[in-house]
Amino acid sequence: MKKYPYMITGALAFVAFGCALFGDGAKITGLITGPNVFVSSNDVVPGTFRKITVADLPSPTAPARVGGFGKSPAPQAGAMPA
C-alpha cells in the first residue's frame, strides 16, 4: 500500500517528460531506416540511430530437412569433401 504514491509519482513524471518531448517537437536526428540499417559496426557513427521494421528484415526461408531431425543429408553423387 505504501508503494502506490511512489508508483503514481513516477508514472506522472514519465508522462510529463513524454508530453514535454512531444510538445517540443523533438526529432531524432541521424535516423537510418530501410536496408541501410544493416551495416558493419565499423561504419557506425556516434549519434546515429537505426530503426529496423518488419519490412526491412529478409524473408524467412524454410530450412532444408533431409533425413529427419539431427541427421545429416546424404552426400550428392560425385561430391568431394571440402
Kinemage of the C-alpha trace (Angstrom):
@kinemage 1
@onewidth
@group {chain A} dominant
@subgroup {mainchain}
@vectorlist {calphas} color= white
{ca met a 1} P 0.000 0.000 0.000
{ca lys a 2} L 2.864 2.383 0.691
{ca lys a 3} L 4.295 1.828 -2.791
{ca tyr a 4} L 1.342 3.325 -4.656
{ca pro a 5} L 2.231 7.021 -4.102
{ca tyr a 6} L 5.738 6.379 -5.443
{ca met a 7} L 4.397 4.479 -8.443
{ca ile a 8} L 1.875 7.212 -9.240
{ca thr a 9} L 4.511 9.928 -8.864
{ca gly a 10} L 6.906 8.051 -11.147
{ca ala a 11} L 4.206 7.442 -13.751
{ca leu a 12} L 3.192 11.108 -13.741
{ca ala a 13} L 6.826 12.191 -14.112
{ca phe a 14} L 7.248 9.824 -17.048
{ca val a 15} L 4.078 11.118 -18.732
{ca ala a 16} L 5.124 14.734 -18.135
{ca phe a 17} L 8.528 14.091 -19.694
{ca gly a 18} L 6.898 12.446 -22.716
{ca cys a 19} L 4.496 15.359 -23.133
{ca ala a 20} L 7.390 17.811 -22.925
{ca leu a 21} L 9.231 15.986 -25.689
{ca phe a 22} L 6.107 15.759 -27.819
{ca gly a 23} L 5.228 19.408 -27.289
{ca asp a 24} L 8.786 20.489 -28.051
{ca gly a 25} L 8.639 18.796 -31.443
{ca ala a 26} L 11.707 16.707 -30.632
{ca lys a 27} L 13.031 14.859 -33.654
{ca ile a 28} L 15.630 12.131 -33.794
{ca thr a 29} L 18.496 13.248 -35.983
{ca gly a 30} L 20.738 10.735 -37.668
{ca leu a 31} L 17.982 8.126 -38.086
{ca ile a 32} L 18.748 5.350 -40.588
{ca thr a 33} L 15.876 3.283 -41.997
{ca gly a 34} L 15.398 0.767 -44.780
{ca pro a 35} L 18.023 -1.715 -45.955
{ca asn a 36} L 20.813 0.694 -44.947
{ca val a 37} L 20.388 -0.268 -41.272
{ca phe a 38} L 22.321 -3.490 -41.816
{ca val a 39} L 25.860 -2.126 -41.959
{ca ser a 40} L 29.132 -3.161 -40.430
{ca ser a 41} L 29.945 -1.909 -36.949
{ca asn a 42} L 32.955 -0.162 -38.496
{ca asp a 43} L 30.570 2.230 -40.271
{ca val a 44} L 28.666 3.238 -37.121
{ca val a 45} L 28.981 6.906 -36.188
{ca pro a 46} L 28.118 8.254 -32.722
{ca gly a 47} L 24.681 9.874 -32.653
{ca thr a 48} L 23.278 7.600 -35.367
{ca phe a 49} L 20.171 5.550 -34.650
{ca arg a 50} L 18.768 2.588 -36.569
{ca lys a 51} L 15.083 1.842 -36.964
{ca ile a 52} L 14.517 -1.722 -38.113
{ca thr a 53} L 10.974 -2.589 -39.158
{ca val a 54} L 9.467 -5.894 -40.245
{ca ala a 55} L 9.638 -4.751 -43.877
{ca asp a 56} L 13.430 -4.312 -43.540
{ca leu a 57} L 14.006 -7.917 -42.454
{ca pro a 58} L 14.809 -10.567 -45.058
{ca ser a 59} L 12.053 -13.039 -45.814
{ca pro a 60} L 12.291 -16.295 -43.868
{ca thr a 61} L 13.344 -19.399 -45.723
{ca ala a 62} L 12.401 -22.942 -44.920
{ca pro a 63} L 15.338 -24.989 -43.641
{ca ala a 64} L 16.298 -27.940 -45.770
{ca arg a 65} L 15.489 -31.006 -43.696
{ca val a 66} L 16.657 -34.177 -45.278
{ca gly a 67} L 16.622 -37.443 -43.388
{ca gly a 68} L 14.873 -36.149 -40.264
{ca phe a 69} L 15.956 -34.229 -37.200
{ca gly a 70} L 19.608 -34.490 -36.237
{ca lys a 71} L 20.699 -36.443 -39.275
{ca ser a 72} L 22.978 -35.048 -41.940
{ca pro a 73} L 21.845 -35.325 -45.544
{ca ala a 74} L 23.384 -37.889 -47.848
{ca pro a 75} L 26.251 -36.507 -49.972
{ca gln a 76} L 25.498 -35.679 -53.585
{ca ala a 77} L 26.707 -38.093 -56.244
{ca gly a 78} L 30.315 -37.321 -57.185
{ca ala a 79} L 30.802 -34.695 -54.466
{ca met a 80} L 34.246 -34.435 -52.865
{ca pro a 81} L 34.760 -33.499 -49.209
{ca ala a 82} L 35.771 -29.887 -48.678
